[in-house]
């Protein structure tokens, strides 16, 4: 968006719409590419996209952006610039350091100790699925029935055709789209005539939207936790870069996404720009990071584009041109990155690209923010309505 405002001179509503069109074009290219690829760790065949993480994180991220959008109206421009520099500067630096360490091969995870190497305190214990209050039992060799059940789960998760996950994605997309149209936003008014934030109906829709997103997160968390518990009981061992799901992580990681969403909504940055670094910090492998972030961006960007399109805020000739530009440039970027990864056998280039994009965005958005501060008429907090 800063490029369309600073370079092309579009007003903010059109700049937002064209930014969504460009990102949507790129996200379609990413979706086409990443849904056809498998995870780089060949010891367990599965899709490159981490659908569990995508679906668990997306509603929480969207809930955070709702609060962030409210704060963006109230906060003065100078405070937004300070927070922008602090967030993108700090996370960009950490992401860059992570990429450099991986390039040098300094971030390999330590292998899990074998039973002979581990002390008694290191031995893991399991609790059978559905028996949370039962006493823990020591891990034993899986039976033939358990092996068969685990292989059936692997076969289902290893398919590139993930109908159940795609259906859940469509439901989340519709939730975002419908509530966005009813509440308004992204430069457009609500479909309900005269609705604004001073009315009870607006906040009723706001709270209802939030409640639906929380309920979706809770439902996806339960399914994710049940599936992870069952796999662990059946003898599944997490691989390098896997997110390990338990009661703590399935609650903690969505909470982190709420804060990431607040930052995205407040500072006007894309969801992928906060989710990517978060996945880096959680220790995911670079290629799944790019694919998972792109999948979430597809949900948020295309629903936002559909919203502004219906509201008539999209200059259609420019939108098609910039969407095509986003589509082809994404394919080109993927081809270059794939060549670098194959040529140098270094997937760290993905993390380095994420860090570079963050630092470029830091410069552009800081400049844009400073211009807003210079032309601001007030330097205090503004009323919401």
PARO-118813 format. One record per residue (C-alpha): y, z, x; residue in three letters. Coordinates in steps of 0.2 Angstrom, whole numbers, padded with zeros to 4 digits. Example, Ala and Ser with C-alpha at 12.3 -4.5 7.8 and 13.67 -1.06 7.14 Angstrom:
-0022; 0039; 0062; ALA
-0005; 0036; 0068; SER
END
This chain:
0000; 0000; 0000; UNK
0013; 0004; 0014; UNK
0011; -0014; 0020; UNK
0015; -0022; 0003; UNK
0030; -0010; 0002; UNK
0037; -0011; 0019; UNK
0032; -0029; 0024; UNK
0031; -0039; 0008; UNK
0044; -0029; -0002; UNK
0034; -0026; -0018; UNK
0040; -0012; -0029; UNK
0028; 0003; -0029; UNK
0019; -0001; -0045; UNK
0015; -0019; -0040; UNK
0011; -0013; -0022; UNK
-0001; 0000; -0029; UNK
-0010; -0014; -0040; UNK
-0011; -0026; -0026; UNK
-0018; -0013; -0014; UNK
-0031; -0009; -0027; UNK
-0035; -0028; -0029; UNK
-0037; -0030; -0010; UNK
-0048; -0015; -0008; UNK
-0058; -0020; -0023; UNK
-0061; -0037; -0015; UNK
-0067; -0028; 0001; UNK
-0078; -0016; -0009; UNK
-0087; -0030; -0018; UNK
-0091; -0038; -0001; UNK
-0097; -0021; 0005; UNK
-0107; -0018; -0010; UNK
-0116; -0035; -0008; UNK
-0119; -0032; 0010; UNK
-0124; -0013; 0010; UNK
-0135; -0014; -0005; UNK
-0146; -0026; 0004; UNK
-0149; -0016; 0020; UNK
-0160; -0002; 0025; UNK
-0157; 0014; 0034; UNK
-0156; 0011; 0054; UNK
-0169; 0025; 0056; UNK
-0185; 0015; 0054; UNK
-0197; 0030; 0053; UNK
-0193; 0032; 0035; UNK
-0189; 0016; 0025; UNK
-0174; 0019; 0013; UNK
-0158; 0011; 0008; UNK
-0143; 0011; 0020; UNK
-0132; 0019; 0006; UNK
-0135; 0038; 0003; UNK
-0135; 0037; -0016; UNK
-0137; 0056; -0017; UNK
-0122; 0060; -0007; UNK
-0112; 0046; -0016; UNK
-0116; 0052; -0033; UNK
-0114; 0071; -0029; UNK
-0097; 0068; -0020; UNK
-0089; 0056; -0031; UNK
-0085; 0066; -0047; UNK
-0079; 0081; -0036; UNK
-0068; 0069; -0026; UNK
-0060; 0062; -0042; UNK
-0057; 0079; -0048; UNK
-0048; 0083; -0033; UNK
-0037; 0067; -0034; UNK
-0032; 0073; -0052; UNK
-0024; 0089; -0044; UNK
-0017; 0079; -0030; UNK
-0008; 0067; -0041; UNK
0000; 0082; -0050; UNK
0006; 0089; -0034; UNK
0012; 0073; -0028; UNK
0025; 0073; -0042; UNK
0031; 0090; -0038; UNK
0031; 0091; -0019; UNK
0047; 0085; -0010; UNK
0045; 0069; 0001; UNK
0047; 0079; 0017; UNK
0033; 0091; 0013; UNK
0022; 0076; 0009; UNK
0026; 0068; 0026; UNK
0022; 0084; 0035; UNK
0005; 0086; 0027; UNK
0001; 0068; 0030; UNK
0005; 0069; 0048; UNK
-0005; 0086; 0049; UNK
-0021; 0079; 0040; UNK
-0022; 0061; 0046; UNK
-0017; 0067; 0064; UNK
-0030; 0081; 0065; UNK
-0044; 0072; 0056; UNK
-0041; 0055; 0065; UNK
-0041; 0064; 0082; UNK
-0057; 0073; 0078; UNK
-0065; 0057; 0071; UNK
-0060; 0048; 0087; UNK
-0067; 0061; 0098; UNK
-0084; 0061; 0088; UNK
-0084; 0042; 0091; UNK
-0081; 0043; 0109; UNK
-0094; 0057; 0111; UNK
-0107; 0046; 0102; UNK
-0102; 0031; 0112; UNK
-0106; 0041; 0128; UNK
-0122; 0048; 0120; UNK
-0117; 0066; 0120; UNK
-0119; 0070; 0102; UNK
-0138; 0068; 0100; UNK
-0145; 0082; 0089; UNK
-0158; 0094; 0097; UNK
-0176; 0090; 0091; UNK
-0183; 0103; 0080; UNK
-0195; 0115; 0089; UNK
-0213; 0113; 0086; UNK
-0223; 0128; 0080; UNK
-0230; 0132; 0097; UNK
-0212; 0132; 0104; UNK
-0204; 0142; 0091; UNK
-0203; 0160; 0090; UNK
-0208; 0170; 0074; UNK
-0190; 0170; 0068; UNK
-0189; 0151; 0069; UNK
-0204; 0148; 0058; UNK
-0198; 0140; 0042; UNK
-0203; 0146; 0025; UNK
-0204; 0137; 0008; UNK
-0202; 0142; -0010; UNK
-0212; 0132; -0023; UNK
-0202; 0121; -0034; UNK
-0197; 0130; -0050; UNK
-0201; 0147; -0043; UNK
-0185; 0153; -0036; UNK
-0189; 0171; -0038; UNK
-0206; 0170; -0030; UNK
-0210; 0177; -0013; UNK
-0208; 0164; 0001; UNK
-0224; 0157; 0008; UNK
-0227; 0151; 0026; UNK
-0227; 0133; 0028; UNK
-0245; 0125; 0028; UNK
-0252; 0109; 0031; UNK
-0250; 0098; 0015; UNK
-0265; 0094; 0005; UNK
-0270; 0076; 0001; UNK
-0262; 0078; -0016; UNK
-0246; 0083; -0009; UNK
-0246; 0069; 0003; UNK
-0249; 0057; -0011; UNK
-0234; 0064; -0021; UNK
-0223; 0064; -0006; UNK
-0227; 0046; -0002; UNK
-0224; 0041; -0021; UNK
-0207; 0049; -0019; UNK
-0204; 0039; -0003; UNK
-0209; 0023; -0011; UNK
-0197; 0026; -0025; UNK
-0182; 0031; -0014; UNK
-0186; 0017; -0002; UNK
-0183; 0003; -0014; UNK
-0167; -0007; -0013; UNK
-0167; -0008; -0032; UNK
-0160; 0009; -0037; UNK
-0159; 0007; -0056; UNK
-0157; 0025; -0059; UNK
-0143; 0028; -0047; UNK
-0134; 0012; -0052; UNK
-0135; 0018; -0070; UNK
-0127; 0035; -0065; UNK
-0114; 0025; -0055; UNK
-0109; 0015; -0071; UNK
-0108; 0031; -0081; UNK
-0096; 0039; -0068; UNK
-0086; 0022; -0067; UNK
-0084; 0022; -0086; UNK
-0078; 0041; -0086; UNK
-0065; 0037; -0073; UNK
-0059; 0021; -0082; UNK
-0058; 0028; -0100; UNK
-0049; 0044; -0095; UNK
-0037; 0035; -0084; UNK
-0032; 0023; -0098; UNK
-0030; 0038; -0110; UNK
-0019; 0048; -0098; UNK
-0010; 0034; -0089; UNK
-0007; 0033; -0071; UNK
-0005; 0022; -0056; UNK
0012; 0016; -0062; UNK
0006; 0013; -0080; UNK
0009; 0022; -0096; UNK
-0005; 0029; -0107; UNK
-0013; 0018; -0120; UNK
-0008; 0032; -0132; UNK
0010; 0028; -0137; UNK
0023; 0041; -0131; UNK
0011; 0052; -0122; UNK
0018; 0061; -0107; UNK
0014; 0077; -0097; UNK
0025; 0088; -0109; UNK
0013; 0086; -0123; UNK
-0002; 0096; -0127; UNK
-0013; 0081; -0129; UNK
-0010; 0075; -0111; UNK
-0016; 0092; -0104; UNK
-0030; 0092; -0116; UNK
-0036; 0075; -0109; UNK
-0033; 0082; -0092; UNK
-0044; 0097; -0094; UNK
-0057; 0087; -0104; UNK
-0058; 0074; -0089; UNK
-0059; 0089; -0077; UNK
-0073; 0097; -0087; UNK
-0083; 0081; -0088; UNK
-0082; 0078; -0069; UNK
-0087; 0096; -0066; UNK
-0102; 0094; -0078; UNK
-0107; 0078; -0070; UNK
-0106; 0087; -0053; UNK
-0117; 0101; -0059; UNK
-0130; 0089; -0067; UNK
-0131; 0078; -0051; UNK
-0132; 0094; -0040; UNK
-0147; 0101; -0050; UNK
-0156; 0084; -0049; UNK
-0152; 0083; -0030; UNK
-0158; 0101; -0027; UNK
-0174; 0099; -0037; UNK
-0178; 0083; -0028; UNK
-0174; 0091; -0011; UNK
-0184; 0107; -0015; UNK
-0199; 0097; -0020; UNK
-0199; 0085; -0005; UNK
-0198; 0100; 0007; UNK
-0212; 0109; -0002; UNK
-0222; 0093; 0000; UNK
-0219; 0093; 0018; UNK
-0204; 0082; 0020; UNK
-0195; 0084; 0037; UNK
-0176; 0079; 0038; UNK
-0172; 0065; 0051; UNK
-0157; 0064; 0062; UNK
-0141; 0061; 0053; UNK
-0148; 0067; 0036; UNK
-0139; 0078; 0024; UNK
-0150; 0093; 0021; UNK
-0148; 0099; 0003; UNK
-0151; 0117; -0002; UNK
-0142; 0129; -0014; UNK
-0128; 0131; -0001; UNK
-0124; 0113; 0004; UNK
-0126; 0106; -0014; UNK
-0111; 0118; -0018; UNK
-0101; 0118; -0002; UNK
-0100; 0099; 0001; UNK
-0094; 0095; -0017; UNK
-0081; 0109; -0014; UNK
-0075; 0100; 0002; UNK
-0074; 0084; -0008; UNK
-0062; 0093; -0020; UNK
-0050; 0097; -0006; UNK
-0052; 0080; 0001; UNK
-0048; 0072; -0016; UNK
-0033; 0084; -0017; UNK
-0027; 0077; 0000; UNK
-0030; 0059; -0006; UNK
-0021; 0061; -0022; UNK
-0006; 0070; -0015; UNK
-0004; 0059; 0001; UNK
-0008; 0043; -0008; UNK
-0022; 0038; 0004; UNK
-0039; 0030; -0001; UNK
-0054; 0040; -0005; UNK
-0064; 0032; 0009; UNK
-0051; 0038; 0022; UNK
-0055; 0056; 0018; UNK
-0074; 0054; 0014; UNK
-0078; 0044; 0030; UNK
-0072; 0058; 0042; UNK
-0080; 0071; 0031; UNK
-0097; 0063; 0033; UNK
-0094; 0061; 0052; UNK
-0091; 0080; 0052; UNK
-0107; 0083; 0043; UNK
-0116; 0074; 0056; UNK
-0121; 0058; 0047; UNK
-0126; 0042; 0056; UNK
-0112; 0029; 0058; UNK
-0119; 0015; 0048; UNK
-0124; 0026; 0033; UNK
-0106; 0033; 0034; UNK
-0098; 0016; 0032; UNK
-0110; 0011; 0018; UNK
-0109; 0028; 0008; UNK
-0090; 0028; 0009; UNK
-0089; 0010; 0004; UNK
-0100; 0014; -0011; UNK
-0088; 0028; -0017; UNK
-0073; 0017; -0014; UNK
-0080; 0003; -0025; UNK
-0081; 0015; -0039; UNK
-0063; 0022; -0037; UNK
-0055; 0005; -0033; UNK
-0062; -0006; -0046; UNK
-0059; 0007; -0060; UNK
-0041; 0009; -0054; UNK
-0039; -0010; -0054; UNK
-0046; -0012; -0071; UNK
-0034; 0001; -0077; UNK
-0018; -0007; -0070; UNK
-0025; -0025; -0075; UNK
-0026; -0019; -0094; UNK
-0009; -0011; -0093; UNK
-0002; -0028; -0087; UNK
0004; -0021; -0070; UNK
-0005; -0034; -0059; UNK
0004; -0050; -0053; UNK
-0012; -0060; -0056; UNK
-0008; -0074; -0044; UNK
-0005; -0062; -0029; UNK
-0020; -0051; -0035; UNK
-0033; -0065; -0034; UNK
-0026; -0071; -0017; UNK
-0026; -0053; -0009; UNK
-0043; -0049; -0017; UNK
-0050; -0065; -0009; UNK
-0042; -0060; 0007; UNK
-0050; -0043; 0006; UNK
-0067; -0051; 0002; UNK
-0067; -0063; 0017; UNK
-0059; -0051; 0029; UNK
-0072; -0038; 0025; UNK
-0086; -0050; 0028; UNK
-0078; -0055; 0044; UNK
-0076; -0037; 0050; UNK
-0094; -0033; 0045; UNK
-0100; -0048; 0056; UNK
-0090; -0043; 0071; UNK
-0095; -0024; 0069; UNK
-0114; -0030; 0067; UNK
-0112; -0041; 0083; UNK
-0105; -0027; 0093; UNK
-0118; -0015; 0087; UNK
-0132; -0027; 0092; UNK
-0124; -0032; 0108; UNK
-0120; -0015; 0115; UNK
-0133; -0005; 0105; UNK
-0119; 0007; 0101; UNK
-0117; 0011; 0083; UNK
-0102; 0023; 0088; UNK
-0091; 0008; 0085; UNK
-0091; 0011; 0067; UNK
-0084; 0029; 0069; UNK
-0071; 0022; 0082; UNK
-0066; 0009; 0069; UNK
-0064; 0023; 0055; UNK
-0053; 0033; 0068; UNK
-0042; 0018; 0072; UNK
-0039; 0014; 0054; UNK
-0034; 0032; 0051; UNK
-0022; 0032; 0065; UNK
-0014; 0015; 0060; UNK
-0012; 0022; 0042; UNK
-0004; 0038; 0050; UNK
0009; 0027; 0058; UNK
0013; 0016; 0043; UNK
0013; 0030; 0030; UNK
0023; 0041; 0041; UNK
0036; 0028; 0043; UNK
0036; 0024; 0024; UNK
0037; 0043; 0020; UNK
0052; 0045; 0032; UNK
0061; 0031; 0023; UNK
0058; 0040; 0007; UNK
0065; 0056; 0014; UNK
0080; 0047; 0020; UNK
0084; 0040; 0003; UNK
0079; 0055; -0007; UNK
0092; 0063; -0018; UNK
0084; 0080; -0018; UNK
0074; 0090; -0005; UNK
0067; 0103; -0016; UNK
0052; 0104; -0028; UNK
0053; 0093; -0043; UNK
0048; 0097; -0061; UNK
0031; 0090; -0066; UNK
0038; 0083; -0083; UNK
END
